Every structure is written in C-alpha cells, then in structure tokens.
Amino acid sequence: MLGGVAGLLLSGGVAHAETFDVSAEQASCTVYRQADAGASTPSLVGVRHFIGAPGATLLIAVPPSAAIPIATTRAALSPAGPAIGQVEVAKTAAGAQVFLVPVDPRGGGPLTGRATLSGLSTTPAEIDFDQVGRMIRAGEGCERGLLANWGFGGDAAMRVARLPVPAKAGWPGIDDVPQRDMDSVNGRFTTVAWRVGPDARITDCRVVETSGLARLDTLGCAVLRRKLSYREAARDAQGRPIEAVMVRRIRWGPID
C-alpha cells in the first residue's frame, strides 16, 4: 500500500472526508475504499486503473449470502452506462467473491452518475460513478510515481484527453515465441511501456515488468514495433497533439 489518500466531499453543505488506500500492482494503480466487512449486499471495494488505458476495472465484493454460480454471471448496468468487458473472479476473501468488472466509457456512457450493476449476485450492486472518478483521481499520484520509476517523467500520461489512434494494432503473444522457448512460457508475462510522440511515431519502448526470461522480454518490444503503429497522436483537452505513454502486459502462454 502507498498509504491513505483523503478526499474532501460536500454533502448537504457539510464537509466530510473519504479515505482511500492506493497500491501499485502490475502496471496499474488500485484504489481501495473502506468498506463494511460485514456487508450483506454487494459493494464496490476498489477501482483499478491501468496506465495509458481508458476506463477502469471495478472490484465488486459479493458476500456469501448473495452469491450465485460464477458460470452464470452476465453483468449489466441500469441505466445503461459505460461498456462492460469480460468479468473475472479476482479472489475470495472471508467467504466473499471479488469480481473484476472492466468498464470503458468509449463503448457507452461516461463514468458519471449512479447505476445498479446486476448479474453478479442475487442483489444488484449500487455503483456511484462519481465516486469511481474520485478514486481514479486519488490514484494519480501512484500513476505519476510508476511513470517516474519507469523513466518516463511523472506527467507524461496525465494530460492525455484522447488516446492515440492505431493504424494497425497487433500485439505480441504466443504466436511470436520461438519453438525453443515454448516449454518455458506458461504463466509468464512481460509488461512493456512506450512513447507515442506528437508525430504519432513509437519511440522508447522498454520493459517495465520482466517475465523472468530475458529472451521473451527483448521479443516484446521488437514484436510490438513490428505489429503496432499509429495514424494519429494523442490529444490534450484543447485538441493539441501531445506525447503519450502506453502500457501493455503481454501474456506469452497459458497460465498454469
């Protein structure tokens, strides 16, 4: 954990604080909110934001009393909001299931307002997307720290209002692994980060999380440069082309 981050809110004219804990994990920053350990209904317990990616991943805790078979989960928002990606189970804690629910405003509504999230449990989870936004902002210091640790400068990705637009978008994967390494890739990941300049060119690709196998790490940036290119640079809030830092976690093989 990177310590508590306090945000000041106004409710009925009375100021009160909400406290978040922030953790850097796998090229992402996760912001956890204080939650009632004995809650009997599903609740938002955290928000994960990957550097250089839109939207966020909601961490929804479902208590045993509200659990349904995992195979039947079909998450949906009401009213309709941001697009929902593939739901995964992160872990179980004190008997509760924790679901990872990716939400992306590019495929639907913005991350604002309130909605109910159904399909994960017998009782819908109440989601306050304004709070989700505050949690993402609470993690910005964590994001700046990761970028600085990777040598990209603390504000490199923070001013991006619109991501760069790919001309071709292919990603490294198991098809790029030499035959001699096929028996060594199970469960291995390499995380790479790269700059996309105001001219939309890729520069400065580097490994920021190693797979533990140097040959795979070297392959990551080499294949990415061959398979990926951009036709438009990132834009700031005024529509001007700016540099962006993008991040990709490459899964080289199946997880054991």
Backbone as a ProteinNet text record, in pm:
[ID]
protein_1_A
[PRIMARY]
MLGGVAGLLLSGGVAHAETFDVSAEQASCTVYRQADAGASTPSLVGVRHFIGAPGATLLIAVPPSAAIPIATTRAALSPAGPAIGQVEVAKTAAGAQVFLVPVDPRGGGPLTGRATLSGLSTTPAEIDFDQVGRMIRAGEGCERGLLANWGFGGDAAMRVARLPVPAKAGWPGIDDVPQRDMDSVNGRFTTVAWRVGPDARITDCRVVETSGLARLDTLGCAVLRRKLSYREAARDAQGRPIEAVMVRRIRWGPID
[TERTIARY]
82.5	0	87	37.9	110.9	55.6	-27.8	-79.9	-217.4	-280.3	-415.3	-417.1	-518.6	-540	-677.7	-686.2	-814.4	-871	-1001.4	-1070.4	-1179.8	-1199.1	-1298.8	-1425.2	-1539	-1667.2	-1761.5	-1865.3	-1970.4	-2101.9	-2170.8	-2299.5	-2394.4	-2497.7	-2591.6	-2525.9	-2418.4	-2349.6	-2250.2	-2237.1	-2144.5	-2027.1	-1906.3	-1787.2	-1751	-1715.6	-1663.6	-1561.2	-1477.7	-1367.2	-1392.2	-1345.6	-1341.8	-1195.3	-1156.2	-1016.3	-998.4	-897.8	-866.8	-725.2	-701.3	-566.4	-528	-404.6	-359.7	-245.6	-251.3	-149.5	-108.7	22	73.1	84.8	18.8	15.6	18.4	119.3	121.8	87.7	166.9	148	12.4	-41.9	-169.4	-167	-261.3	-279.4	-420.2	-430.6	-560.3	-589.4	-708.5	-752.2	-861.4	-838	-933.1	-1007.3	-1136.4	-1215.5	-1247.3	-1266.3	-1305.6	-1447.5	-1465.2	-1595.5	-1633.9	-1762.6	-1814.2	-1783.5	-1696.8	-1655.7	-1773.2	-1878.6	-1993.3	-2108.6	-2082	-2189.4	-2262.1	-2394.1	-2475.2	-2515.2	-2475.8	-2507.3	-2378.2	-2378.6	-2258.2	-2216.7	-2086.8	-2040.3	-1909.8	-1887.2	-1762.5	-1654	-1545.9	-1438	-1309.4	-1303.7	-1182.6	-1200.4	-1108.4	-1105.3	-960.9	-939.8	-806.2	-799	-691.9	-674.1	-538.1	-537.7	-412.4	-356.7	-226.6	-161.7	-180.2	-221.1	-235.9	-360.8	-454.8	-577	-698.8	-804.7	-926.5	-1006.7	-1102.7	-1191.1	-1119.8	-1175.2	-1123.5	-1180.2	-1127.2	-1180.9	-1236.7	-1365.1	-1430	-1405.5	-1375.5	-1364	-1491	-1573.2	-1702.7	-1698.6	-1721.6	-1724.8	-1868.3	-1887.3	-2019.7	-2016.9	-2095.3	-2095	-2157	-2124.5	-2176.9	-2328.9	-2397.6	-2543.8	-2604.9	-2526.6	-2578.4	-2513.8	-2433	-2356.4	-2446.3	-2407.6	-2471	-2360	-2391.7	-2286.4	-2208.7	-2075.7	-1990.8	-2019.6	-2048.3	-2068.1	-2187.8	-2278.6	-2399.8	-2387.7	-2273.1	-2263.1	-2270.2	-2360.8	-2375.4	-2399.3	-2294.4	-2306.5	-2375.2	-2460.2	-2529.8	-2555.9	-2551.3	-2577.1	-2715.8	-2781.4	-2909.4	-2911.4	-2935	-2947.8	-2816	-2824.6	-2706.1	-2596	-2473.8	-2359.5	-2243.1	-2122.1	-2004.9	-2012.4	-1943.8	-1942.7	-1873.2	-1922.5	-1866	-1788.9	-1664.8	-1582.7	-1603.3	-1512.7	-1523.4	-1499.5	-1594.3	-1586.1	-1501.8	-1413.7	-1331.2	-1342.8	-1314.2	-1308.7	-1165.4	-1145.5	-1010.3	-964.9	-1050.4	-1011.3	-1134.7	-1118.6	-1221.1	-1158.8	-1233.1	-1183	-1293.1	-1264.6	-1361.8	-1493.4	-1482.5	-1601.5	-1665.5	-1624.5	-1682.7	-1607	-1679.6	-1616.9	-1588.6	-1472.4	-1439.7	-1430.6	-1518.4	-1523.8	-1450.2	-1379.2	-1317.5	-1410.1	-1459.5	-1557	-1499.8	-1443.7	-1390.3	-1503.3	-1487.9	-1584.6	-1508.8	-1564.6	-1496.2	-1594.8	-1575.1	-1669.4	-1671	-1570.3	-1570	-1681.3	-1730.2	-1833.2	-1970.8	-1990.6	-2120.5	-2119	-2185.3	-2196.1	-2071.8	-2062.3	-1945.5	-1945	-1831.7	-1818.1	-1872.9	-2003.2	-2068.4	-2205.4	-2259.2	-2392.9	-2396.1	-2516.9	-2537	-2603.1	-2571.9	-2630.6	-2630.5	-2710.8	-2707.6	-2641.8	-2557.4	-2485.5	-2545	-2609.6	-2674.2	-2599.9	-2631.3	-2574	-2462.9	-2409.4	-2300.9	-2352.2	-2475.1	-2525.2	-2677.3	-2737.1	-2882.7	-2933.6	-2847.9	-2882.8	-2791.3	-2844.8	-2758.4	-2666.1	-2551.1	-2457.8	-2488.3	-2488.3	-2509.7	-2373.8	-2361.6	-2235.5	-2252.4	-2167.9	-2163.2	-2041.9	-2065.8	-1954	-1882.1	-1949.1	-1877.5	-1771	-1804.4	-1704.9	-1594.1	-1630.1	-1529	-1429.3	-1481.4	-1393.6	-1302.2	-1356.3	-1272.7	-1163.7	-1197	-1098.5	-987.9	-1025.3	-923.3	-831.3	-889.6	-807.7	-719.1	-769.5	-688.7	-565	-572	-458.6	-360.1	-384.7	-296.5	-154.2	-138.7	-4	69.8	-2.8	54.1	96.9	13.1	45.6	170.4	177.5	296.6	421.7	407.3	520.6	566.4	470.9	507.7	578.9	522.7	583.3	724.2	741.9	874.4	972.3	925.4	1012.1	1054	966.6	999.1	1085	1107.4	1191.1	1117.2	984.2	906.3	866.6	897.7	855.5	715.4	694.7	572	444	447.7	324	303.1	384	381	244.5	171	41.7	-76.2	-50.5	-158	-237.9	-182.5	-251.8	-330.5	-332.5	-397.6	-549	-619.1	-765.5	-819.6	-742.7	-782.7	-660.8	-675	-562.7	-522.6	-397	-356.6	-438.7	-456.8	-541.5	-453.1	-467.4	-381.2	-412.1	-307.3	-323.4	-331.8	-251.7	-262.5	-233.1	-308.3	-297.9	-282.7	-160	-128.7	-44	-57.3	12.6	98.3	211.3	292.8	213.7	246.1	178.3	246.3	176.7	237.9	279.4	211.5	247.9	385.6	437.7	568	681.8	649	750.4	825.8	959.2	1035.9	1006.1	1014.9	982.7	1066.7	1191.8	1279.6	1232.4	1148.3	1102.8	960.6	896.5	755.8	730.6	826.1	806.8	831.6	873.4	911.1	817.9	711.9	633	508.7	468.7	345.2	347.4	242.5	229.7	320.9	393.9	487.7	424	454.4	407.9	526.4	524.5	617	533.3	560.1	491.5	586.8	541.8	623.3	551.3	629.4	574.9	649.4	579.6	641.9	579.3	653.9	604	542.2	434.6	380.1	392.5	478.4	508.3	397.1	408.4	310.5	301.3	403.8	400.4	343.7	291.1	228.6	328.6	456.8	557.9	588.3	614.4	650.7	799.6	831.9	972	987.3	1110.3	1147.1	1065.9	1050.2	983	1078.6	1027.7	1112.6	1031.5	1099.7	1037.5	1028.3	907.2	889	852.5	822.5	798.2	847.3	946.1	1009.4	931.7	943.5	884.7	974.4	1098.6	1197.3	1278.1	1243.3	1315.8	1357.3	1486.3	1535.3	1498.1	1499.8	1468.4	1324.9	1232.8	1093.6	1080.6	1148.5	1140.5	1188.4	1301.1	1354.1	1256.8	1193.2	1097.9	977.6	938	818.4	821.7	925.1	933	958.8	1039	1069.3	942	858.8	735.4	635	627.5	533.2	562.7	689.3	724.7	686.8	690	656.3	505.1	429.7	286.4	198.7	253.8	171.8	221.7	128.5	161.5	39	59.7	-48.3	-63.3	-187.6	-213.3	-243	-277.2	-299.6	-237.5	-180.2	-121.5	-230.8	-191.2	-281.8	-312.5	-421.7	-461.9	-484.4	-455.6	-488.2	-629.9	-671.5	-809.1	-841	-738.3	-759	-748.2	-730.8	-723.9	-587.3	-484.9	-350	-280.6	-202.4	-128.3	-19.4	-11.4	87.3	144.7	252.9	312.2	226.1	219.4	150.1	241.3	221.1	289.1	184.9	210.6	119.2	183.8	100.5	149	72.7	142.3	78.1	139.7	55.6	102.1	82.3	191.8	189.5	184.1	84.9	79.8	136.2	245.6	315.7	257	193.5	139.9	28.4	-33.1	-141.9	-91.6	-183.6	-149.8	-163.4	-59.2	-63.5	-176.9
-119	0	125.4	231	355.6	456.8	409.7	499.2	550.1	615.8	665.7	795.4	811.7	935.1	985.7	1105.6	1159.1	1253.7	1241.4	1333.7	1404.2	1534.3	1611.5	1622.8	1585.2	1587.2	1683.3	1726.8	1808.4	1733.6	1718	1650.3	1731.6	1789	1870.5	1991.4	2041.4	2158.4	2127.2	1997.9	1958.2	1884.8	1930.5	1867.9	1743.5	1635.9	1517.9	1452.4	1369.5	1311.6	1164.6	1118.1	975	938.7	824.5	784.9	661.9	666.9	555.7	507	379.3	324.3	293.5	326.4	313.7	213.4	125.5	22.6	14.4	4.1	-14.6	-164	-210.8	-353.3	-372.9	-441	-485.2	-372.9	-266.5	-154.2	-87.7	-96.5	-32.2	21.4	109.9	159.9	124.2	58.9	20	103.8	161.6	245	169.3	144.4	69.9	166.1	144.7	225.6	144.2	214.7	147.8	94.2	-32.2	-95.5	-170	-191.8	-264.2	-412.4	-465	-604.8	-700.2	-658.4	-746.3	-716.2	-646.8	-608	-730.9	-719.9	-831.9	-814.3	-702.7	-676.4	-651.1	-672.8	-647.5	-501	-475.6	-337.9	-317.8	-193	-153.3	-141.2	-217.7	-212.3	-154.6	-138	-82.6	-51.3	29.4	64.4	52.1	-23.3	-40.5	34.5	111.7	189	156	107	73.9	197.7	218.8	335.6	334.7	449.1	461.3	397.3	356	291.1	370.4	373.3	443.3	358.9	422.3	347.2	295.9	191.6	137.6	-1.4	-71.5	-201.1	-189.3	-220.1	-214.3	-344.6	-334.4	-451.3	-458.6	-558.6	-573.3	-695.4	-673.2	-783.3	-831.5	-962.6	-1023.6	-1116.8	-1088.4	-1173.1	-1309.6	-1410.3	-1545.6	-1550.5	-1466.7	-1470.7	-1426.3	-1355	-1305.2	-1374.1	-1477.8	-1541	-1621.5	-1625.1	-1710.5	-1785.8	-1894.9	-1969	-1877.8	-1885.8	-1796.9	-1810.7	-1932.1	-1956.2	-1881.2	-1835	-1769.5	-1617.8	-1561.9	-1416.6	-1348.4	-1252.5	-1167	-1026.5	-950.6	-820.4	-720.7	-635.3	-532.1	-412.9	-293	-169.8	-116.7	-60.3	6	133.9	250.8	270.6	242	229.9	195.5	298.1	249.6	336.9	295	301	259.3	111.2	74.7	-64.7	-152	-274.4	-369	-475.8	-499.7	-603	-737.7	-829.8	-964.8	-963.4	-1019.1	-1022.7	-1141.9	-1119.2	-1226.4	-1227	-1342.4	-1352	-1328.1	-1229.2	-1195.5	-1286.8	-1306.4	-1382.2	-1402	-1478.3	-1485.2	-1438.2	-1361	-1307.7	-1317	-1385.5	-1402.9	-1457.2	-1547.6	-1608.6	-1530.1	-1404.1	-1320.9	-1340.6	-1336.6	-1336.7	-1192.3	-1169.3	-1036.4	-1045.7	-972.4	-973.7	-853.3	-875.7	-767.9	-735.5	-611.6	-570.9	-452.7	-475.5	-363.7	-276.5	-144.5	-51	47.3	76.1	159.1	261.2	391.2	492.6	507.3	453.8	465.4	383	280.5	193.8	220	332.9	362.3	497.2	505.6	632.4	664.6	787.4	830.3	771.4	787.9	740	845.3	871.3	967.4	914.1	968.8	931.3	799.3	755.3	631.8	525.9	399.7	289	165.2	67.3	-62	-162.5	-246.8	-349.1	-484.1	-547.9	-676.6	-787.9	-911.2	-1027.5	-1094.4	-1028.1	-1086.8	-1155.6	-1124	-1172	-1166.2	-1219.9	-1216.4	-1075.2	-989.2	-849.7	-759.4	-663.1	-575.3	-491.3	-455.7	-365.4	-222.2	-131.1	10	74.6	135.6	195.3	346.3	420.6	566.2	599.8	628.6	651.9	783.6	876.3	996.4	958	862.8	813.2	737.8	660.9	591.2	692.2	804.6	908.6	965.9	986.8	1038.2	938.2	810.2	708	703.4	718.8	723.8	843.4	958.3	1077.5	1060.4	986.4	961.2	879	801.8	719	788.4	916	983.7	997.2	1017.6	1024.3	893	782.6	649.7	634.5	680.6	670.6	751.9	873.1	955.5	885.7	821.7	750.6	635.6	557.4	447.4	499.7	603.6	659.3	709.8	776.9	827.8	713.1	607.9	492.5	425	429.7	369.5	461.1	585.5	678.6	759.2	770.2	842.9	982.9	1021.3	1152.9	1145.8	1211.8	1193.9	1235.9	1331.3	1381.9	1335.4	1240.1	1203.2	1154.9	1083	1028.4	1099.7	1201.6	1259.3	1365.3	1421.3	1528.6	1477.6	1346.3	1289.2	1288	1356.8	1355.2	1255.1	1230.4	1131.5	1049.7	918.6	829.5	833.9	798.2	789.8	684.9	706.8	619.2	525.2	392.7	299	296.2	276.5	245.7	94.7	23	-122.2	-158	-253.9	-286.4	-436.4	-483.1	-621.5	-626.3	-733.9	-741.8	-866.9	-860.4	-980.7	-1086.1	-1211	-1320.3	-1452.1	-1560.5	-1692.7	-1727.5	-1670.6	-1699.5	-1644.7	-1552.7	-1492.5	-1560.3	-1656.9	-1722.3	-1826.7	-1822.7	-1926	-2064.7	-2164.1	-2300.5	-2346	-2300.4	-2345.8	-2298.1	-2193	-2138.2	-2179.6	-2259.6	-2292.3	-2360.3	-2439.1	-2510.3	-2421.4	-2296.2	-2208.7	-2090	-2078.9	-1955.3	-1961.2	-2079.8	-2089.7	-1997.5	-1915.2	-1827.7	-1707.3	-1683	-1570.2	-1446.8	-1331.6	-1203.2	-1108	-1025.2	-912.8	-786.5	-686	-558	-459.8	-400.6	-303.4	-169.2	-62.5	73.1	143.7	232.2	302.7	440.8	528.8	662.7	664.6	741.7	776.9	928.3	975	1117.5	1198.2	1331.2	1417.8	1392.3	1325.2	1287.6	1147.5	1086.1	953	839.6	866.4	761.3	698.2	567.6	494.9	513	549.9	560.3	503.1	471.6	443.9	331.5	219.6	104.1	38.4	5.8	-56.7	-153.6	-249.7	-346.9	-285	-283.8	-228.3	-336.2	-455.7	-569.8	-694	-760.5	-871.5	-1001.6	-1084.7	-1218.8	-1315.7	-1273.2	-1362.8	-1436.3	-1414.9	-1477.8	-1366	-1334.7	-1217.8	-1222.5	-1342.3	-1352.2	-1307.8	-1343.2	-1301.1	-1150.3	-1095	-950.9	-873.6	-915.6	-849.8	-862.8	-979	-1004.1	-910.4	-874.2	-792.7	-663.5	-582.2	-454.2	-472.8	-573.6	-595.8	-628.6	-716.9	-755.4	-641	-569.6	-458	-353.1	-320.3	-221.1	-268.9	-399.4	-453.7	-459.6	-487.3	-511.4	-389.5	-286.8	-174.3	-44.6	37.3	172.9	260.8	391.6	486.9	582.7	622.6	721.6	859.8	865.5	994.3	991.8	1105.2	1117.2	1134.5	1123.4	1156.5	1305.9	1343.9	1484.9	1527.3	1654.4	1707.6	1763.8	1826.3	1874.5	1983.2	2050.2	2153.9	2098.8	1967	1905.2	1909.3	1949	1957.8	1822.3	1784.2	1657.4	1664.1	1560.8	1555.9	1415.3	1404.1	1273.3	1194.6	1063.9	975.1	858.4	801.1	677.9	567.3	459.8	346.8	226.7	139.3	23.5	-100.2	-211	-337.1	-450.4	-531.7	-652.1	-770.3	-828.9	-935.6	-1070.5	-1149.3	-1286.1	-1378.1	-1445.2	-1525.6	-1665	-1716.3	-1851.6	-1871	-1988	-2013.5	-2009.3	-1978.8	-1976.7	-2117.4	-2163.5	-2298.7	-2312.1
0	0	0	-63.6	-67.7	31.2	125.2	227.7	193.5	291.3	273	195	110.8	36.6	73.6	126.3	171.1	66.9	40.1	-48.4	29.3	5.4	78.3	-5.3	53.1	-15.5	54.4	-17.1	41.5	30.7	141.2	142.6	228.5	165.2	239.4	303	238.5	290.8	399.9	436.2	541.8	478.6	509.2	452.7	532.2	461.4	527.9	436.4	491.7	414.9	387.9	273.1	246.2	225.9	276.8	274.5	187.4	98.9	11.2	39.8	15.4	16.4	-127.3	-163.4	-301.6	-309.3	-409.8	-426.6	-572.6	-598.9	-734.8	-761.9	-868.9	-899.7	-1050.8	-1101.9	-1241.1	-1339.4	-1339.5	-1431.7	-1414.1	-1293.9	-1265	-1123.2	-1094.8	-959	-914	-800.1	-746.3	-623	-620.6	-509.1	-434.6	-306.9	-224.7	-133.3	-118.1	-26.1	98.3	208	330.8	313.8	344.3	326.6	453.5	469.2	584.8	568.4	655.1	643.1	656.5	725.6	745.2	652	541	449.7	396.2	386	337	191.7	130	-10.6	-87.7	-219.2	-299.9	-290.8	-294.6	-282	-357.7	-396.8	-461.1	-354.5	-368.4	-269.3	-326.9	-459.2	-517.5	-664.7	-717.4	-859.1	-906.4	-1013.2	-1070.8	-1203	-1219.9	-1342.3	-1401.4	-1525.4	-1592.3	-1660.8	-1645.7	-1703.4	-1855.2	-1910.8	-2055.1	-2111.5	-2026.2	-2074	-2028.4	-2110.6	-2069.7	-1972	-1906.2	-1818.8	-1695.2	-1637.1	-1511.9	-1491.9	-1392	-1353.5	-1212.3	-1197.4	-1066.8	-991.9	-863.3	-776.9	-693.2	-720.5	-654.4	-563.2	-433.6	-337.1	-320.9	-335.8	-322.2	-201.4	-97	22.6	-6	74.8	50.9	41.7	118.4	119.4	-13	-96.4	-224.4	-343.1	-318.6	-426.1	-519.1	-648.1	-747.5	-819.4	-892.1	-962.9	-1057.4	-1051.6	-1131.2	-1280.2	-1325.2	-1468.4	-1524.6	-1438.4	-1488.1	-1492.8	-1454.5	-1443.6	-1579.7	-1591.5	-1709	-1656.7	-1638.2	-1574.4	-1667.1	-1609.2	-1685.5	-1595.5	-1654.9	-1581.3	-1613.7	-1512.9	-1532.7	-1448.4	-1511.1	-1655.7	-1727	-1859.2	-1937.1	-1913.2	-1900.8	-1876.1	-1962.7	-1909.5	-1986.7	-2022.6	-2130.8	-2174.3	-2070.5	-2054.1	-1958.5	-2034.4	-1991.5	-2052.3	-1985.1	-2011.8	-1956.8	-1806.2	-1732.7	-1586.8	-1543.2	-1445.7	-1391.3	-1239.2	-1179.8	-1034.5	-991	-902.9	-858.8	-746.2	-646.4	-528	-442.2	-338.7	-235.6	-105.4	-30.2	96.2	200	309.9	418	363.5	267.5	210.5	98.8	78	-27.1	-158.3	-268.9	-400.4	-440.9	-501	-552.1	-703.8	-772.1	-917.6	-974.6	-1086.2	-1162.9	-1279.6	-1284.1	-1385.6	-1463.7	-1585	-1664	-1719.2	-1708.2	-1765.8	-1854.4	-1971.9	-2070.9	-2127.3	-2099.5	-2148.1	-2299.1	-2369.9	-2515.9	-2578.7	-2507.6	-2563.3	-2505.9	-2440.9	-2381.4	-2314.3	-2200	-2129.6	-2049.2	-1999.3	-1922.1	-1781.6	-1713.6	-1576.3	-1480.2	-1489.7	-1401.4	-1362.1	-1252.9	-1209.5	-1134.2	-1103.3	-1027.7	-1115.1	-1085.9	-1160.4	-1071.8	-1110.6	-1043.5	-1136.5	-1078.6	-1153.5	-1116.1	-1212.1	-1186.4	-1258.7	-1221.3	-1287.5	-1210.9	-1108.2	-1029.9	-903.9	-864.2	-736.2	-736.5	-631.5	-620.6	-595.7	-541.3	-514.8	-596.6	-674.2	-753.9	-665.9	-721.4	-653.5	-696	-600.4	-629.7	-659.7	-778.6	-821.5	-834.5	-766.4	-778.1	-865.3	-994.4	-1085.5	-1056.3	-988.9	-945.4	-842.9	-755.2	-660	-732.5	-834.9	-914.6	-971.7	-1023.8	-1076.8	-970.4	-850	-741.2	-704.6	-710.1	-677	-782	-909.4	-1014.4	-992.3	-960.4	-936.8	-813.4	-714.1	-594.4	-627.4	-735.5	-775.4	-866.5	-901.1	-996.4	-944.3	-813.9	-758	-775.1	-758	-780.3	-925.9	-1019.1	-1161.2	-1194.7	-1140.7	-1165.3	-1112	-996	-938.4	-1025.7	-1079.8	-1168.5	-1292.4	-1354.5	-1475.2	-1447.4	-1334.7	-1299.7	-1275.6	-1208.2	-1183.5	-1313.3	-1413.4	-1542.6	-1629	-1582.5	-1657.2	-1761.4	-1748.2	-1847.4	-1802.1	-1681.4	-1634.6	-1578.2	-1466.6	-1390.6	-1458.3	-1552.7	-1611.9	-1755.8	-1801	-1942.5	-1989.4	-1904.9	-1947.7	-1884.5	-1801.9	-1722.8	-1797.7	-1905.5	-1976.9	-2096.7	-2116.3	-2234.4	-2215.8	-2306.8	-2305.6	-2406.8	-2514.5	-2614.5	-2652.5	-2647.1	-2674.1	-2821.1	-2851.9	-2992.7	-3066.8	-3197.3	-3279.2	-3359.9	-3341.9	-3415.4	-3564.6	-3644.2	-3786.2	-3803.5	-3727.2	-3716.4	-3571.7	-3519.7	-3377.3	-3359.9	-3372.1	-3342.5	-3217.2	-3140.5	-3013	-3005.9	-2936.3	-2915.6	-2838.7	-2864.4	-2795.3	-2824.1	-2794.6	-2803.8	-2946.7	-3047.1	-3186.5	-3223.3	-3142.6	-3170.6	-3095.2	-3011.2	-2927.8	-3009.8	-3011.1	-3081.8	-3025.8	-3111.2	-3071.2	-2951.6	-2945.5	-2837.1	-2699.6	-2697.1	-2569.2	-2533.3	-2617.6	-2595.7	-2461.3	-2415.4	-2289	-2167.5	-2191.3	-2079.3	-2060.8	-2143.2	-2142.1	-2054.4	-2008.7	-1931.1	-1809.4	-1798.8	-1683.6	-1684.4	-1793.7	-1797.7	-1862.9	-1804.7	-1856.1	-1867.6	-1970.5	-1981.2	-1996.1	-1915.4	-1931.4	-1997.5	-2108	-2180	-2181.4	-2188	-2199.7	-2311.9	-2381.8	-2493.9	-2509.4	-2573.4	-2603.1	-2742.5	-2755.8	-2886.7	-2896.7	-2986.4	-2995	-3058.8	-3056.8	-3123.5	-3273.6	-3329.8	-3471.9	-3491.6	-3385	-3386.3	-3405.4	-3389.7	-3402.5	-3266.7	-3268.2	-3147.2	-3120.5	-2996.8	-2956.3	-2816.1	-2781.9	-2643.3	-2579.9	-2649.6	-2589.7	-2490.6	-2372.6	-2271.4	-2185.5	-2127	-2037	-1898.1	-1841.1	-1707	-1605.5	-1654.1	-1565.7	-1639.3	-1583.7	-1654	-1640.3	-1741.9	-1738.1	-1663	-1640.1	-1581.7	-1686.4	-1814.1	-1924.9	-2020.7	-2023.3	-2096.8	-2244.5	-2304.2	-2447.6	-2475.7	-2386.9	-2405	-2388.9	-2289.9	-2266.9	-2389.5	-2446.8	-2566.4	-2682.5	-2692.9	-2800.1	-2791.6	-2668.7	-2650.4	-2729	-2710.3	-2780.5	-2929.6	-2965.6	-3106.9	-3185.5	-3130.7	-3199.7	-3197.5	-3085.6	-3077.4	-3184.1	-3203.6	-3305.8	-3445.5	-3466.9	-3598.6	-3621.2	-3515.8	-3531.6	-3505.2	-3438.9	-3395.4	-3457.2	-3505.1	-3549.7	-3528.1	-3533.2	-3507.3	-3624.8	-3649.7	-3754.4	-3697.1	-3567.9	-3502.4	-3363.9	-3324.1	-3191	-3086	-2960.3	-2850.5	-2853.7	-2788.6	-2783.4	-2638.6	-2611.8	-2480	-2481.4	-2371.9	-2360.4	-2462.5	-2515.6	-2617.4	-2759.2	-2771.8	-2903.2	-2967.8	-2892.7	-2948.7	-2940.2	-3043.7	-3037.2	-2930.9	-2848.6	-2740.9	-2730.9	-2655.5	-2630.1	-2531.8	-2552.3	-2459.4	-2425.4	-2308.9	-2269.9	-2265.5	-2338.1	-2344.4	-2275.7	-2222.2	-2147.3	-2192.9	-2203.9	-2241	-2160.4	-2098.9	-2029	-2122.8	-2166.8	-2267	-2196.5	-2229.1	-2177.8	-2285.1	-2251.6	-2351.3	-2367.7	-2265.8	-2275	-2175.8	-2174.7	-2079.3	-1936.5	-1844.1	-1702.3	-1646.2	-1577.5	-1520.4	-1420.7
[MASK]
++++++++++++++++++++++++++++++++++++++++++++++++++++++++++++++++++++++++++++++++++++++++++++++++++++++++++++++++++++++++++++++++++++++++++++++++++++++++++++++++++++++++++++++++++++++++++++++++++++++++++++++++++++++++++++++++++++++++++++++++++++++++++++++++

